[in-house]
Structures are given as C-alpha cells and as structure tokens.
Amino acid sequence: MRVIGRIPHPSIGITIFNMNDKYLLKMEAGPMEQVYKFSQEQTPGVEALEKLADDVFIKSCIDRFNAMYLDMKAALERSGR
C-alpha cells in the first residue's frame, strides 16, 4: 500500500492510497478512521477521487465521525473509564 495523494481539509486528514488494483480513501479524525475502497475501473485516478470527495461526502464522513466519537465515549463511560 502506498500513498499517492492527500486532499487538504481543515478538520480531518484525507489520504489516498493505491493497493491491489484499488484506491483507498482514508479519512482520519483523532483516534478514528474511515476507509472507502474504490476499484481503479470506477475511479480512473486521483482527480476522480478528489471529485468524489466533495463537500457532501466529507460532511457525511464528519457526521459519522461525530457518531463514532459518541459511541466510543459511551463505551468508555460504561466500562468505568
């Protein structure tokens, strides 16, 4: 797996990887990450992935990160941490 690009964003890290005829779009926020896999046939390059990662897609990812954070926080509270 190798890094082939990054998409700048002020609040999350977005990295594009190439691995086994697939592109991976990895979103990171704090201790959480989301990874989306696209075949190279679906997305013929970094520019196509940048177009996929539009404002609507990124907002959805950030909303999911917020839900993930609340899930993690609740689990830690239940375990007494």
C-alpha positions in Angstrom: 0.0 0.0 0.0 1.4 3.3 -1.0 0.3 6.9 -0.5 -0.5 8.6 -3.9 -2.2 11.7 -2.7 -3.7 13.9 0.0 -6.8 16.0 -0.1 -6.5 19.1 2.1 -9.2 19.7 4.7 -9.1 21.9 7.8 -10.6 19.4 10.3 -9.9 15.9 9.0 -7.0 14.1 7.3 -7.7 12.6 3.9 -5.2 10.3 2.3 -5.4 8.4 -1.0 -3.7 5.0 -1.2 -3.1 2.6 -4.0 -3.2 -1.1 -3.2 -4.1 -4.2 -5.3 -5.8 -2.5 -8.2 -7.9 -0.4 -5.7 -7.8 3.1 -4.4 -8.4 3.6 -0.7 -9.7 6.9 0.5 -8.8 7.2 4.2 -10.4 9.8 6.4 -8.9 10.4 9.9 -10.2 12.4 12.9 -8.5 11.9 16.2 -8.4 8.2 17.1 -11.0 7.2 14.5 -10.7 6.5 10.8 -13.0 5.6 7.9 -11.7 3.8 4.8 -13.5 3.6 1.4 -12.3 1.3 -1.3 -12.8 2.0 -5.0 -11.8 -0.1 -7.9 -9.5 1.5 -10.4 -12.1 0.9 -13.0 -14.7 3.0 -11.0 -12.2 5.8 -10.4 -9.5 6.3 -13.0 -7.2 8.3 -10.9 -6.5 10.8 -8.1 -8.5 13.5 -9.8 -11.6 11.3 -9.9 -11.2 10.5 -6.2 -10.9 14.2 -5.4 -14.2 14.8 -7.2 -15.9 12.0 -5.3 -14.7 13.6 -2.0 -16.9 16.6 -2.5 -18.5 18.7 0.3 -21.5 16.4 0.7 -19.3 13.3 1.0 -17.0 14.9 3.5 -19.8 16.3 5.6 -21.3 12.8 5.8 -17.9 11.5 6.9 -17.7 14.2 9.6 -21.2 13.4 10.8 -20.2 9.7 11.0 -17.0 10.7 13.0 -19.2 12.6 15.5 -21.4 9.5 15.9 -18.3 7.3 16.3 -17.0 9.6 18.9 -20.2 9.5 20.9 -20.2 5.6 20.7 -16.6 5.5 21.9 -17.3 7.9 24.7 -20.4 6.0 25.8 -18.5 2.7 25.8 -15.7 4.1 27.9 -18.2 5.5 30.4 -20.0 2.1 30.6 -16.6 0.5 31.4 -15.9 3.0 34.1 -13.0 4.8 32.3 
